[in-house]
Amino acid sequence: MKEKNRLLESIIEGIQGKKGKNITTIELSGIAGSICDYFVICEGNTPTQVSAVAESIEEIVRKNTKEKPLRIHGQQRAEWIGMDYGTVIVHIFLPELRSFYNIDHLWADAFLKNIPGLE
């Protein structure tokens, strides 16, 4: 459990380090059939910022936990980047795509927590 929390904290630190905004964690660990324990969802204002947030997450997580993502998708267009850490899946969106897909509310019984951004 401690390692999972360290991974989650490192992901959030990476997002905040590049001024990612509207950070939400969704705890899925108690939900049958879920593919991971947590989703972390955030936004970047531009494709450049979306890419920078993904790079920051990868760097901070590797530094703090020695873990590497199993997969990263969406880097080419950088409108929605997904990072799979096994127990945690990170989604970095442009605001309009996050609103369109609305994955924050796919699980009515999941615990959502909003994390403040750093100003």
N, C-alpha and C positions, 0 to 999 in steps of 0.2 A: 504493500500500500504506500509506503514511504517513497519508493522509486516512482510510482505512478504520479504521486503529488509533485515530485521533483520535475518530472517530465512536463506536467501541466504548467507548473510555475515557470519553467524555462521557455515554453511556447509563448506564454503570456508576456514574459519579459522581452522576447524577440519581437513580438507585435508592438508593444509599447515603445521599444527602442527606435522604431521607424515611424512612430506616430500613427499606427493603425488605429482605427476608431470603431466604435460600436461593437466591442468585444463581448461575445456571449459564450458561456460554456453550457453544454447540455449533458447532464449525467444520464447515461443510458445503461449503466451497469446492472440495474435491477430489472431491466425490461427483457422479457423472453424474446429471443430471436434477433437481438441487436448485434450489429457487426463489430462493435467496439464498446469501450467503457465511456468514452467522452467524445463529443464533437466540440471543436472550438471554431467559432465563426467570427470573422471580422471583415473590415472593409479598408480599401485604399482608394484614394480619390482618382488616381490615374493608373494605367497599366504599369508605368514606371514605379509607382509606389507599391502596387501589388507585388511586383517582382522583388522590390527591396525588402518588403516585409517577409516574403518567403525566404530570401537569402539570410535575413537576420535570424529568423526562427531556426533555420538549419545550423547556422554558426553558433548561436547561443546554446541550443540543445546539445550539439556535439561537444562544446566546451564544458557544459555543466553535467552532462549525463553520459557522454561518450556514445550516444545513440545516433544512428543515421536513419533517415526515412526509408521505409521499404519501397515506396514509390512516390513520385511527384508527377502530377499531371497538370497540363495547362500553361506551362511556362512560356511557350511560344507566343501565344496571344496575350497572356497575362490579364485576362478579364475575370477569370475564375481559376485560381490555383488550388488544387487539392494535394495535401501532404498526408501520407499514411504512415503513422508510427506504430501500427498494430493496435495498441490499446487506445490510442488517441488519433482521431482524424481531424485535420485542420482544413478549413475552407476560407480562402481569402478572396473576397469578391470586389468588383466594382459595385457601387451602391445600387445602380439600376438592375443589375443581374441578381443581387441578393434579394431585392424586393420582388423581382419576377419569380424566382424559384422558391422563395419563402421557406427554406428548409428549417428555419428556427422553430417552426410550429408543426412539424411532421408527427411528433410524438406528444399527444396530449397529456400523458402520464409521466413525462420526463421532467426532471428538475432543471430549470433554466436559471442561470446566474449571470447578471450583467456586470462586467468588469469595467471600472472607470479607465478612460484613456489618460495618458499623461499630456498635459498642456505645456 
